[in-house]
Amino acid sequence: MPDYRYYVENYLGEDIPEGDFPRLIRRAQAELARMRDVYAVAPRPGLDPTEANAMAACAVADAMYEFDQEDAARGLTKVTVGSVSETYAAPPELCPATVALRAAHYRHEAGYYLQIGRWVHG
């Protein structure tokens, strides 16, 4: 599993704060494991398998971080009427289409380093 140093120095990641990285890379690894259960997965030709898997995990972790940021912003609203101001924060509820689109985006990001799909011959 790639560490934060790998993320910054090899993947050249710059979005995920160091404190959030362990949680996100574990989530990304779990998502890649799910992909391997559902699809045929192989490193792209010419890439070292270990390097391809590490880069794919970093790419998925980056996407997860961006979605987490969007989710946090979505739950915040502020209403002001005259001198009365109220702020509501509701947890984001994702519809099935959004969940499916995010899963497709994770496959797309991992696809820069891994071949994913039924057409893969390994």
C-alpha contacts under 8 A as a table, 3 or more apart, distances in Angstrom:
res1	aa1	res2	aa2	distance
1	M	25	I	7.72
1	M	29	Q	7.74
1	M	54	A	6.53
2	P	5	R	8.00
2	P	6	Y	5.80
2	P	7	Y	6.79
2	P	25	I	7.63
2	P	54	A	5.68
2	P	57	A	7.71
2	P	58	C	7.56
3	D	6	Y	5.33
3	D	7	Y	6.35
3	D	22	P	7.65
4	Y	7	Y	4.87
4	Y	8	V	6.26
4	Y	18	E	6.46
4	Y	21	F	6.54
4	Y	22	P	7.82
5	R	8	V	5.25
5	R	9	E	5.84
5	R	10	N	7.84
6	Y	9	E	5.22
6	Y	10	N	5.12
6	Y	11	Y	6.51
7	Y	10	N	5.90
7	Y	11	Y	4.92
7	Y	12	L	6.11
7	Y	13	G	5.41
7	Y	58	C	6.34
8	V	11	Y	5.95
8	V	12	L	4.62
8	V	13	G	4.79
8	V	14	E	6.39
9	E	12	L	5.27
9	E	13	G	7.59
11	Y	55	M	6.15
11	Y	58	C	6.93
13	G	16	I	7.29
13	G	58	C	7.78
13	G	62	D	7.73
14	E	17	P	7.89
15	D	62	D	6.99
15	D	65	Y	7.89
16	I	20	D	6.53
16	I	21	F	6.17
16	I	62	D	6.65
16	I	65	Y	6.53
17	P	20	D	5.49
17	P	21	F	6.36
18	E	21	F	5.20
18	E	22	P	7.84
19	G	22	P	7.10
20	D	23	R	5.80
20	D	24	L	6.38
21	F	24	L	5.17
21	F	25	I	5.92
21	F	61	A	7.91
22	P	25	I	5.34
22	P	26	R	6.23
23	R	26	R	5.36
23	R	27	R	6.37
24	L	27	R	5.01
24	L	28	A	6.05
24	L	61	A	5.28
24	L	64	M	6.96
24	L	65	Y	7.04
25	I	28	A	4.89
25	I	29	Q	6.06
25	I	57	A	6.53
25	I	58	C	6.78
25	I	61	A	5.42
26	R	29	Q	5.10
26	R	30	A	6.23
27	R	30	A	5.07
27	R	31	E	6.22
27	R	61	A	7.24
28	A	31	E	5.00
28	A	32	L	6.20
28	A	57	A	5.45
28	A	58	C	7.46
28	A	60	V	5.45
28	A	61	A	5.11
28	A	64	M	7.59
29	Q	32	L	5.05
29	Q	33	A	6.13
29	Q	57	A	5.88
30	A	33	A	4.99
30	A	34	R	6.21
31	E	34	R	5.01
31	E	35	M	6.27
32	L	35	M	4.94
32	L	36	R	6.26
32	L	57	A	7.17
33	A	36	R	5.02
33	A	37	D	6.37
34	R	37	D	5.05
34	R	38	V	6.40
35	M	38	V	5.13
35	M	39	Y	5.61
35	M	40	A	8.00
35	M	41	V	7.57
35	M	107	R	7.81
35	M	116	I	7.91
36	R	39	Y	5.31
36	R	40	A	6.17
36	R	41	V	5.83
37	D	40	A	7.93
39	Y	116	I	6.21
39	Y	117	G	5.11
39	Y	118	R	6.11
40	A	115	Q	7.92
40	A	116	I	5.79
40	A	117	G	5.22
40	A	118	R	5.58
40	A	119	W	7.63
40	A	120	V	5.87
40	A	121	H	7.85
41	V	114	L	6.52
41	V	115	Q	5.58
41	V	116	I	4.63
41	V	117	G	6.59
41	V	120	V	6.70
42	A	49	P	7.83
42	A	114	L	5.58
42	A	115	Q	5.20
42	A	116	I	6.77
42	A	120	V	6.88
42	A	121	H	7.94
42	A	122	G	6.54
43	P	47	L	6.25
43	P	48	D	7.22
43	P	49	P	5.43
43	P	52	A	5.78
43	P	53	N	7.34
43	P	113	Y	6.21
43	P	114	L	4.37
43	P	115	Q	5.87
44	R	47	L	5.71
44	R	52	A	7.38
44	R	112	Y	7.83
44	R	113	Y	5.62
44	R	114	L	4.98
44	R	115	Q	5.53
47	L	51	E	6.93
47	L	52	A	5.98
47	L	113	Y	7.53
48	D	51	E	5.23
48	D	52	A	5.97
49	P	52	A	5.06
49	P	53	N	6.13
50	T	53	N	5.27
50	T	54	A	6.21
51	E	54	A	5.11
51	E	55	M	6.05
52	A	55	M	5.22
52	A	56	A	6.03
52	A	113	Y	5.03
52	A	114	L	6.39
53	N	56	A	5.09
53	N	57	A	6.13
53	N	113	Y	7.19
53	N	114	L	7.29
54	A	57	A	5.12
54	A	58	C	6.32
55	M	58	C	5.11
55	M	59	A	6.17
55	M	110	A	7.84
55	M	113	Y	6.63
56	A	59	A	5.02
56	A	60	V	6.19
56	A	109	E	7.02
56	A	110	A	4.42
56	A	111	G	7.41
56	A	112	Y	7.31
56	A	113	Y	5.68
56	A	114	L	6.96
57	A	60	V	5.22
57	A	61	A	6.05
57	A	110	A	7.11
58	C	61	A	4.98
58	C	62	D	6.09
59	A	62	D	5.15
59	A	63	A	6.41
59	A	106	Y	7.99
59	A	109	E	5.71
59	A	110	A	6.17
60	V	63	A	5.07
60	V	64	M	6.15
60	V	106	Y	5.44
60	V	109	E	6.07
60	V	110	A	6.23
61	A	64	M	4.99
61	A	65	Y	6.15
62	D	65	Y	5.13
62	D	66	E	6.39
63	A	66	E	5.16
63	A	67	F	6.29
63	A	105	H	7.87
63	A	106	Y	6.86
63	A	109	E	7.66
64	M	67	F	5.10
64	M	68	D	6.07
65	Y	68	D	5.01
65	Y	69	Q	6.26
66	E	69	Q	5.12
66	E	70	E	6.35
67	F	70	E	5.02
67	F	71	D	6.10
68	D	71	D	5.06
68	D	72	A	6.18
69	Q	72	A	5.19
69	Q	73	A	6.34
70	E	73	A	5.22
70	E	74	R	6.08
71	D	74	R	5.10
71	D	75	G	6.66
71	D	92	P	6.08
72	A	75	G	5.82
72	A	76	L	7.37
72	A	92	P	7.76
73	A	76	L	5.73
74	R	77	T	7.87
74	R	92	P	6.72
75	G	88	Y	7.67
75	G	89	A	4.94
75	G	90	A	4.91
75	G	91	P	5.66
75	G	92	P	5.73
76	L	87	T	7.28
76	L	88	Y	6.14
76	L	89	A	4.75
76	L	90	A	7.03
77	T	87	T	5.78
77	T	88	Y	5.60
77	T	89	A	6.55
78	K	85	S	7.25
78	K	86	E	5.90
78	K	87	T	4.36
78	K	88	Y	6.47
79	V	85	S	5.68
79	V	86	E	5.36
79	V	87	T	6.24
80	T	83	S	7.15
80	T	84	V	5.72
80	T	85	S	4.22
80	T	86	E	6.42
81	V	84	V	5.33
81	V	85	S	6.36
82	G	85	S	7.83
94	L	98	T	5.98
94	L	99	V	6.48
95	C	98	T	5.36
95	C	99	V	6.48
96	P	99	V	5.09
96	P	100	A	6.14
97	A	100	A	5.08
97	A	101	L	6.07
98	T	101	L	5.03
98	T	102	R	6.11
99	V	102	R	5.18
99	V	103	A	6.30
100	A	103	A	5.10
100	A	104	A	6.25
101	L	104	A	5.01
101	L	105	H	6.15
102	R	105	H	4.90
102	R	106	Y	6.22
103	A	106	Y	5.09
103	A	107	R	6.37
104	A	107	R	5.06
104	A	108	H	6.17
105	H	108	H	4.87
105	H	109	E	6.18
106	Y	109	E	5.14
106	Y	110	A	6.12
107	R	110	A	5.13
107	R	111	G	5.82
107	R	116	I	7.32
108	H	111	G	4.92
108	H	112	Y	7.13
109	E	112	Y	5.93
110	A	113	Y	5.75
110	A	114	L	5.88
111	G	114	L	4.74
111	G	115	Q	5.69
111	G	116	I	6.45
112	Y	115	Q	7.90
115	Q	120	V	6.51
116	I	119	W	7.97
116	I	120	V	6.70
117	G	120	V	5.88
